[in-house]
Amino acid sequence: MAIAAEREPLVVLTHLLQLCRDEHPILQERIRDAGCRAKAEQITARVRTLVRTTSTESEVGPQVASALAAALTADDGIPAVVVARLLAELLDEHYCRSFRESFRRRSPYQPGVGDPIPLDSPDLRHVTALTATSPPWRLANRLDETRHVRLAGEWATQFQVIFDYSLARELIGIVDHNTVVATCHPNRTLADFHFPTDANGRTFPVGPKDEDKQHSAIDRLINAAVANGASIVVLPELCVTESLAARLQSWTCRAGGLRMLVAGSYHHDDEHLTSLRRRNTTVAYLRGNPSPLTQDKHSPADRPVKEDIQPQGWPQIKIHVSDDGWHLVLAICRDLLNPHAVHALVEAGVNLLLVPAMSETLVAFGGPVANLVGSGQAFVAVANNPADFSDRTDLTARRPARALFGHPGYGQLTRLVQPADSAPGVGLLRVQTGELQWLDPDAGRTKVGQATSVRPRWADKLARLTRPELPEPNQHRAQVSLRSAAALVLLTDSPLGPSVLLTERASDLANYPGQLVFPGGAADPGDHGAAATALREAREETSLDPGSVHVLGTLPAIALFESGFLLTPVVAWSDSPIFTGAANISEVSHITSIPLYPGKDGGQQRQDFTSDEKTSMERQPAMLGAATGAVLDMLRGMLWSPVCTRATEPRQG
């Protein structure tokens, strides 16, 4: 028996898993039999003892190897495949630390059908504060794999899947709780590109018309991304030339620059055998590594142009493995729409995918990205360009989403970034919180309202009627199950009297999806009181500058049993709220203000939204949250008057 003579743990484990795969019908039936499993446990008991007492973590000793062979040949009415499964779990548990070195020795490693592949995965608890949508290492309970190793399937014949460990140390920490991933989008329309077309209507090479102008635009966007904490930047497909991509490498060399830059992709000719082969290649630069990472496109585009490239007959997928469990892959646009390619990525355990794209729509990308996120807890960033695909014959604008992000903490696994205008900009994903933002580098600080800086009388009255935030008495309190939370009830003056700022929550959030609510959330340990919590949450959700807000007081706390919070409304006033950036579109789909005393008009839309806050006037009105309505009723009661405007101040009731 081959197992008796083998000393490398990974090879022994592979033999056991191959037996499990070949006899899986028997294994599926008998492994659930408690009596059968109990006897198999007895048969493997000696191996378990020897592994723990006589074996190292890097080599299967002679005694252990002999015991393994004996256990597999023991009969006692127990199928050998059931014993093999228990032995595979045992070896995986004891020798798992040796597997990475075994794979590293084989790098670049191209598995065939039935060969082992690594199932690394980082600890997501150290990466994101959001609850992952599935267990951290695997959703399915498959019998042809263990915690750390899986057998390659037929997908290994469709693609050259190569595991590359050459940058395993350099890629450590490529994503952690501080990581911000940015997508940069330099172009407004297709008119910014050169599309040379031959007599057959095929196009090559596509690229920016003005390379120097494009370089300047990209530099400006990357600079904005870095200023907002980005360590990874992804540029769109065909937004660079080969020479421009090389010039952008400097962003990974300068102090305070990027950890990784995926410099889009470009068309070029490459010598292949005796002729030139046309290629679309993406290139990525990693800090500390002089040689770029590259990946060729293997699915030519047919829209908006027929792309004239000649892909390899046997497409290659290169997986860059890090020592802390990241499986990084670069892909180009339509390659992500190939179901066979996506299946290979899922099976190979890819958990970090960066994708330059040039597509009229990103809707079709949602399914493949959700598959990767749900199956392998992957983080995905797709950068799309340009903003507008319309031509002169179009009756309506064709403006696709600018970016698509996949995150294990999102309820629907993916989120689109779709600003309302076509200005160049930057999409940001903060990995720890899942926060999404759209940055327009040309936009300044956004102000709402044009009121005088003199506080109106109704604000003075609220300041008198609400209570100041008092420190909690230093005494023992009975423990309650509700978590402390706060919401910012921000009022501004308007021709209709007081108006209140509300946010519409994203539709896939667990609590109060799609409802109009005050900005707010749970208290953090570092918050010094309810006002600090409310201002911090408002800043995180809407980019509201706390310095532009004056706290008036607090209202009695409200118990929200549905979500488990004890909510303190913090009443504040501002003559001119300042928004320093865009809303967090992973939590907030819309920002609005409504008059406290509604007349014929039910709500008042902000007229100067930042780009990602603009929405169609035809959108359906959101439902007012119950707690929000209760607070508004409380305020109306405190400020009761028949009319409340600048011309007519509230009268004493």
N, C-alpha and C positions, 0 to 999 in steps of 0.2 A: 504494500500500500504506500502511495507516494507520501502521505502525511507522516508516516513513521520516519522517513529519511529527511524531511524538510525542517530547516531551522529558522527560516524567516517567518515571523508571525503573520505578516500580511499575506504571504503565499498560502500558509495553512488555512487562514480564515477564508481565502478565496475558494479553496477546494471545498470547504464546508458549505459555503453559500451556493456554489455550483450544484452541489447535491440537493440543497433546498429548492433551487430553481427547477432542476430536472424532475424532481418528485413532488412538486408542490401540491398536486391533488391529494396525495396521501397525507402530506404535512398539514394541509388546511383542515382535513377531516379529523386527524388524530391529535393535533396539538391542543385542541379544545377539550379533549377527554381528560378529566382530572386524574383518573386512575393511571392512564397511559403516561401522563406528564410526571406523576409521582414516581413511577418506576424508572422513567428516564432520569429523573433527578438522582435516584439512588445509583444508577449506572455511572453517572458523571461525577459522583461525590469524590472519588479518589483523584480524578483530574483536578477538581477544584482545590483539593488540599495540596497537591503537588505544585500547582501553579503559584499558590500563595507562599509556599515554604521553600521551594528549591529553584524557582525560575527567576531569571532577571526580566526586566521590562523590554529588553531589546532582542532576546533570542529564546526560542523554544528549546529547552534542554532535552537531552536524550530520554530521561525518565518521563517527562511530560509527553514527549512525542510517542513513546511506547504506550503510555496510558491512554492517549487519544485514540490510537489505532485499536487498542483492546476494547475501548468503550464503543467504538463504531461497529465492531464485530460481535459484540455481546448480543444474544438473541432475546431470550426471556419474553418472546412475543411482542417485543417493542420494535417498530420499524426504525432502521438506522437513521432515517431522515429526521425523526423527532429528536434523537440523541444529537445529531449534527446541529440542529437548530440551537439547542441548549449550549452546546460547546462553542458555537459561533458567538453567542452572547457573552459567554465567559471570556473567550479570547479577546473580544472587542473591549471588554471592560478592563482587562489586565494589561494588554499590550498596546492600547490606543496611542500612547505617547510615541511609540516607535513608527507609527504609520507614516507620519509626515516626512520623516527622514527617508523611509523606503520610497515614497513617491518622489522626493527631491532627487534621489540618486538616479531616477529614471527620466528626469526632466531634460528636454521637453518630452512629455509622456503622452502618447496617443493610444488610448485604449481601443481594443477590438471588442466584439460582442463577447460577453462573459468575463471580461477583465475587470479588475476592481477600479473604482474611482473614489476619490476622497469626498466625504460629506462633512466639510468644515462649516462651522457657523459661529459668528461672534456672539457674545452674550448681549442681547438687545437691551437688557436692563442697564447696561453701561452706555448705551447709545441714545435711547429715547425714553422720555418720561411717559409716553403714551402706552397704553396696554396693547400688546400685539394681538393680531386677529387670529392667531393660532399658536400652538406650542412652539417653543423657540427652535426646535430642531426638526420636527417632521409632523405633518398632518396625518399621513396614512400609516397604518401598521403593516408594512410590507415584509414578507418573509424572505425576500432575496436581498435584504440589506440589514445592517446593524446600525448602531448609533453613528458610527464614523465611516462606514464603507458601504458602497452599493455596487452591484454588478452592472456593467454597461449593457444596454439593450441594442435593438436593431438600428437605433438612431446613429450608432457608431459607424454604420455602413453608409449612411446618407451624408454625413459631414465628417470632415477631419477635425475632430475635437481634440485640442492640444492643451494639456495642463502645463503651464510654464511657471516654474518656481524661481526663475533667475532674479526676480525682484521681490522675493518673499519678505525679506527684511526691510527693504525700502518702503514697502506698502503697509507696514504695520501702522495702525492708527489712521489709515486713509479716511475712515469715517469714525467719529466718536461723538460724544454729546455736545462738543463745541462746533461741530462741522456745519457750515452753511454752503449749500450747493446752489450755484447761480447758472441761469441760462441767459445768454446775451443775444439780442435780436437787433441787428444794425439796419435792416432795410425795410422801406415802406412798401414798395411795389416791385413787380417783375421788371419795370423799366430800369431798375438799378443794375440789371444783369445783361450779359452778352449771350445770345442764343444763336450761334452759327448752325445753320441747318443745311444738309446736303439735298440732293435731288430726290432722295427717297423719304424726305421728311424726318430724318434722324439727326439728332443734335449732339454735338461734341466739338470743343469743350465748353461747358457752361462755367461762367465765372463773373465776378464783379466787373463792371465797365471801367471804373476808375479805382485802381488798386490803392493809390495813395489816399484818396478820400475814404475808401473802405477801411484802410489801416487806421486812419484818424478816428473814424466812428467806432471801430471795435475797441481801440485803446481807451476811448472815453467811457464806453460801457464797462469794460473790465475794471477800470479805475473806480467806477461807482460801485461795482460789485465788491471789490476788495475793501473799499471804505465802509461797506456794510457787513464786513466780516466773512466774506466768501473765501473758502480755501480751495474749492473745486469749481471750475467754470466750464460750461459746455457751449460751444458755438454751433450754429446751424450748418446744414449740408450746403456745400458749394458756395459758401460765403467768402472763401479765401482762394488764393492760388497757392501753388507749391512754395513759391518764394515768400509770399505773405505769411503762410503758416510758420515757416522757419523764423521769420522776424519776430513772431509772437512768442517764441520760446523764451525770450528774455523775461517774461512775466514770472517764470518759475525760477529765475536766477537772482532777481533783485531782492533785497531785504524787505521783509513785510509783504512779499508777493504771494503767488499762488502755490499750493501744494501740487495741484494737477490742473492742467489746461488741455481740454479736448478742443483742438483748434479747427473745428468744423471738418469739412472734407473738400477735396479738389479733384478735378479731372486731370489725367496726365497719361502719356504714352510710356510703356515700359517694354523693354526687350524681352521677348518670350520665344525661346528656341531660335528660329531664323527670322522672325517677324516681330513687329511692334504690336503690343496688346494694349487696348484702351482700358483704363481702370478708373474707378472712383474710390479714393482712399481717404480714410480718416486717420488723423495723426494726433497722438496725445503726448504731452510732455510732463514728466514727473520730476519734481525737485530732487536734485542730487543724482539724477540719471542722465548722462549725456545723450543716450540713444533714445529716439522716440518709440512709442508703442504705435503700431499700425494695424489696420484692419481694412480689407477690401470689401466693397459692396458686391453681393452676389445675386441681387434681384433688381434688374434695371427698371427704371421708371417708364411709364407710358403716358403719364400726365404730370404736369401741364405740357411736357414735351416728351418725345420718344428718345430716351437716353441711349446713345450709341456706345455702350461699353461691352467688353467681352469677358465675362466672369470666368473663374476657374471651373472646370468640369466637375471637380469634387470640392465643393466649397469648404473653406477652413473657418473654424471658430476657435480663437485663441482665448484661453481662460488664464488670467494672471492671478496666481494664488498668493495670498499673504500669510505670514506665520500666525496671525491672529484670526484667521478664518474667513477672510474676504475672498470671494471669487469674482474678480472684475472682468467685465467684457465690454468691448466697444462694438456697436452695431450701427448701420446706416439706414435710416428711413424704412423703406419697404422690406428690408430684411426682417424687421420686427413683425411684418404682416404675414410672413411665411409660417404656417402652422407647424410644419416639420421642424423648422429652425427653433421656434418657441418651445416645442416639446423637448428638443435636444438641450436647450438652455435650462429648462426646468429639471430635467433628469440629471444634468451635470451639476446641479446645485448652485447655479449662478445667483448671487445675492447683491450685486452692484452692477447696474447696466446703465451706460451713458450713450445717448443716441442723438447724433446730428440728423436733422430732418428738413425736407423741403416739400411740404405736402399741402394740398388744398383743404384738407381736413385732418384733424387728429382724433376724430370720433372713433374711427376704426382701430386706433391704437389702444383704446381703453381696455378691450377684452384681453389681448395678449399681455398687457402690462399687469392687469388684475390677476391673471393666471400666474405670472411670475411672483407677484407679491404674496398672493394667497398660498402658493405651494412652497415657496422657499424663503418667505420673509425678506424679499428683495427690496432694495431701494432703487428707483428708476428715475432718470431725468431725460426728457425728450425736448430738444430745442428746435423750434420750427421757425421758418423764415421764407418769404417776406410776410409782412402783415396783411397785404391785400393782393389777391390773385385775380382781381377783376381785369377784364380787357374792355376795349371800346364797344364791343357788341353786347356786353352784359347789361341787363336792365337793373340788376341789383348788385350790391357789393358782395364780394366773396372774401370774407375775412375769417380765416380759421383761428383757432386758439393758438396762442404764441408758444405755450409750453404745456407739457403734461408731466406730472410727478406721481410716482408710486411710493407709498409709505405704509409699512405694516400697521401703523396706528390709525390709519384712516378707516372710517366705517365702510366706505365704498371702495377702499383700496387705492383709488386714483383720484386726482384732482386736476382739472384743466385751469390754466391761467389765460383769461380771455378779456383783455382790456377793450374798451369801446372804440378807441381811436387807433390809428395806424402809426403812431409815433414810435421811434426806436426806444427800447427800454430793456430792463433787466427783471427776470423772474427769480425770486429768492425762496429757497426752502430751508428753514431752520430745522435740522434733523431732530433735535431733542424735543421740541414742542410740536412739530408738524406745521408750524406757522408758515403761511405763504404770503408773499408780498410782490407787488409790481412797482418797480422804480422807473420813473421818467427822469433821467438826469437833467433835463431842461426845465423841469417843474420846480418851483420854489415852495416855500411854506404856504399851505392852504389855509385861508381864513374863512370863517362862516359868520354871517351876520354883520350888520353895519351899525350896531347900537352905540350910543354914547357911553363913555367910560363911567358916567355917574350911575350908581346903583339905583334901580327903580324902586318905588315904594313897596311893590309886592315882594321884592327880594328882601327888603328890610323887615317886612312883616313875617316872612318865613324864617328869617334869622332869629326873630323874637320867639316864634312859636315852636321851632324845633329846638331840641336840646343839644348843648355842646357835647362833644365826645368826651366822656369821663374815663379816667383810668379805672380798671376793675379793682374792687377792694381786695386786699390781701387776706382772703379767707378761704377756707375749704368749701368747695362747691360739689354738689352731687354730680356725678358723671352723667352726661347725656350722649345720645348716639348721633345727634345732628352735628355736622361740621359747620364751623363759622365761615360766613361768606359776606360779601358786601357788594352793593351795586351803586353806580354813580347816577344820581338823578340830576342831570345837568340842564338848567333852565337858562334861556336867553330871552331878551326882549324882542318884540316884533310888533308890527302894526295891529296884530290880533291879540296882543297881550303876551303873557309868558308862553314860550314854546319849549318843548322838552326834546332832548336828543334820544333817539332810539336806534337800536341795531336789529336787523333781521338775521337770525341765526341760520347757519348753513343747514341744508335740508337733511344731511346724513349724520348730524350729531346725535348722541344718545339722549341728551336732555333738551327738551323744548325745541325740536327741530322746526325750522321755518317760522318761528314765532317772533313777533316784535317784542323786544325786551330792552331793559337798561343794560349798558355795558357793565360787566362785573364778573365775579367768580369767587373761588375758594380762597381763604386766607392762607398766605405762606408764613412759615416760621419767622421770616425776617420782617414781616409787616408790623408796624407799630400802630395798631388800631385799625378800625374799619375804614377810615378815610384813606389811609395809606393803601389798603387793599383795593378800594374802589378806584383810586387814581392810577394805581399800577395796572389793574386789569383794563381800564379804559385806554391806557397808553398802548398796551399789548394788542388790544382788539382793533382800535381805531386810529392809532398813532396820535392821540390827543396829547398836546403838551400840557402837563400838570401845572406849569407856571402860568398858564392863561386862565386858570380856574380858581374861583374863590369858594371855599367850603363854608356853608351857612350853618349846618348842623346835621343831626341824624334824626330819623324817625324810628318808632318802635320796631324791633326786629320781627320778622315774619318767618314762621316755620314752613318750610317747603318739604313736606313729607315725601312727595314723589321722587325728588332727587336727593333727599337726605341733608339739606342745608338749613341753617338758621341765618337768614339773610337780613343784614342791616342796610336800609336805604340811606345813603349819604347824599344830602341835598346840597347842591352847589349852584353857583351863578357865574356867568361869564358874559362880558359885553362883546367879546369877539373871540370865540374858541379858535385855537391854532392847531392845525393838524400837520405834523412834521413829515408825514409820509403817507403811504397807502394803508388801507385797512388790511387786517389779517384775513385773507379770503378762505383760509381753512376753517375759520370760525364764523365769520361775518360775510353774508352774501350781499348786504345792502345796508346803507346808513341813511337815515331820514330824520326829520324833525316834525312834530305835530303840535298844533296849538293846544294849550291846556284846556281852553274853552272852545271846543270845536263848533264851528258854525256850519255853513253849507259845505265848506271844504273839510274833508276828513283828515287831511294831512298836507304837509308842506314839504316838498322835496328840496333837498339841498341843490342849489343851482350851479355850484362850482365844485362838483365832485373831482377828485383825482381820477385818473383814467380808468382804474379798475373798479371804481365805485359806480360808474355810469351804467344805468340800466334803461331798458326800453320803457316808454311811458305806457305801453300796453301790458306791462306785467300785472299779474293778479295781486291784489292787496293782501298783505300778510295778516294773520290773526294775532290780536293783541294777547300777550301772555296774561294769565290770571293774576299773578302777583303784580305785574306791571299795571294792570287795570286797577287793582286795589290801591296801589300807591298813588296813582293819578287821582282816584276818587278822594283819597285822603288829602291831597294837596288842594283839590278844588274846595273841599270842605273848610280847610284852613283859610283859604283866600276867597271865600264865597263873596260874590257880587254879581249883579245882573250882567254887567259888561265890564271887561277888563282890557283896556287899550292904553296907548300912550296918552290919548286925549282925555280919557275918563279913568282915573285911578280907582282902585277898589275902595268902596265905602264900607264903613263899619256896619255889620249886620246886627 
